[in-house]
């Protein structure tokens, strides 16, 4: 989708601080970090949000999780722990309509999130 912010980051027309990538997913720094380590992981294929995932997206979604493990290790948060979050819809403050997963780490997380 040509007007999708994350699609534009994936295709390189909008710059981002890339943390890693594989064949189906890209990880980059969040521009409004909520933790010392705050990365966004997106599939390279445009999927609107987690509510739109179907069996045909299995490889894309698995690639996001595999990449999360890799970038968590590179950011030195894999052993201490990190949080993965997906938001769906306006009430969840999902501001970009492209499936994305937040990887948060580098500090003790609280519950409920805040």
N, C-alpha and C positions, 0 to 999 in steps of 0.2 A: 504494500500500500504506500503510495508515494507521499501521502501527507502524514504518515505515522512517524512520530519522533524516533521510536526505537528501530523501525525499519531503516530510517535514514542513518542512524548510528551503525547498524549492521552493514549497510552498503557503503559506508565511509563518507557520505556526503555531509554528515555532521560529526565533528571530532569528539572523541571521548577518551578518557584515560583507561585504556584496555588492560584488563588484569589477566585475561586468558581467553582462549577459544578452542573449539574443536570443530568437527565437521558440521554439526547441527546447532551449536550454541555459542554465545558470546557472553563474556563477563566484563563489566566495566564499573568504575567508581561512581557511586551515587553523588550527585551534585549538592545534596542537602543531607550529609551524613548524620545518622542518629546514634552512631557508635564509632569507636576508633577505627574499626574495619567495617565498612558498609559498601558492599558491592551489589550490583544488579546482574542477574543472569537471565538472559532472554533466548528463546529459540530463534534461529535465523529465519524460520518460516513464520509468517504472521499468523498468530492465533490470538483471538481477542482477549480471552482471560481463562482462568482455570475452569470456569463453568462451561466452556466451549470445547474442552479436551475430549477427544474420542479415541477409540482404539487405533485409528490411523496415525495418531500423534505419539504413539508409544516410544518410538526411537528418539524423537525430538525431546520429549520430556525426560527420558532416561539420560540423554546427553546433558541436559541441564544439571541433573543430580551428580553425574560423573564429573562434570566441570566444577561443580560446587566443591567436591572433595579436593580436587586439584588446587583450586585457588585458595581454599581454606588452609591447605598445607603451605602454599607459597606465602600466605599472609601470616603464618605462624599462629593460627588459631585452631587448627584441627585438633591438636591434643588437649588444649584447654577448654574447648567447646565453642560452638557458634549456633546461632538461630537461623532457621530458614523460614521465610514468611511469604505467602502469596495472598494478595488482597483481591476481592471480587466485588465490584460495584461501588457506587457512590458512597454509601454508608460506611464502607470499609476504607474510604479515602483512596480508591484506585484512580489515580489521575491520568494514567496513560493506558489507552485501550490496546495494549499488546501484552500478552502473557509475560510476566516477569516475576522473579523470585528474589527477595532481598536476602542477602547473607550478612548477618550482623555478628560481630565478635570483638574481642579485644577488651572486654570488660565483663563484670558479673552481670548477668541479665536478671531482671526482676519479673515477677508475675503478679498481677496481670501486667502485660507490656505497657510501657509508658515512656 
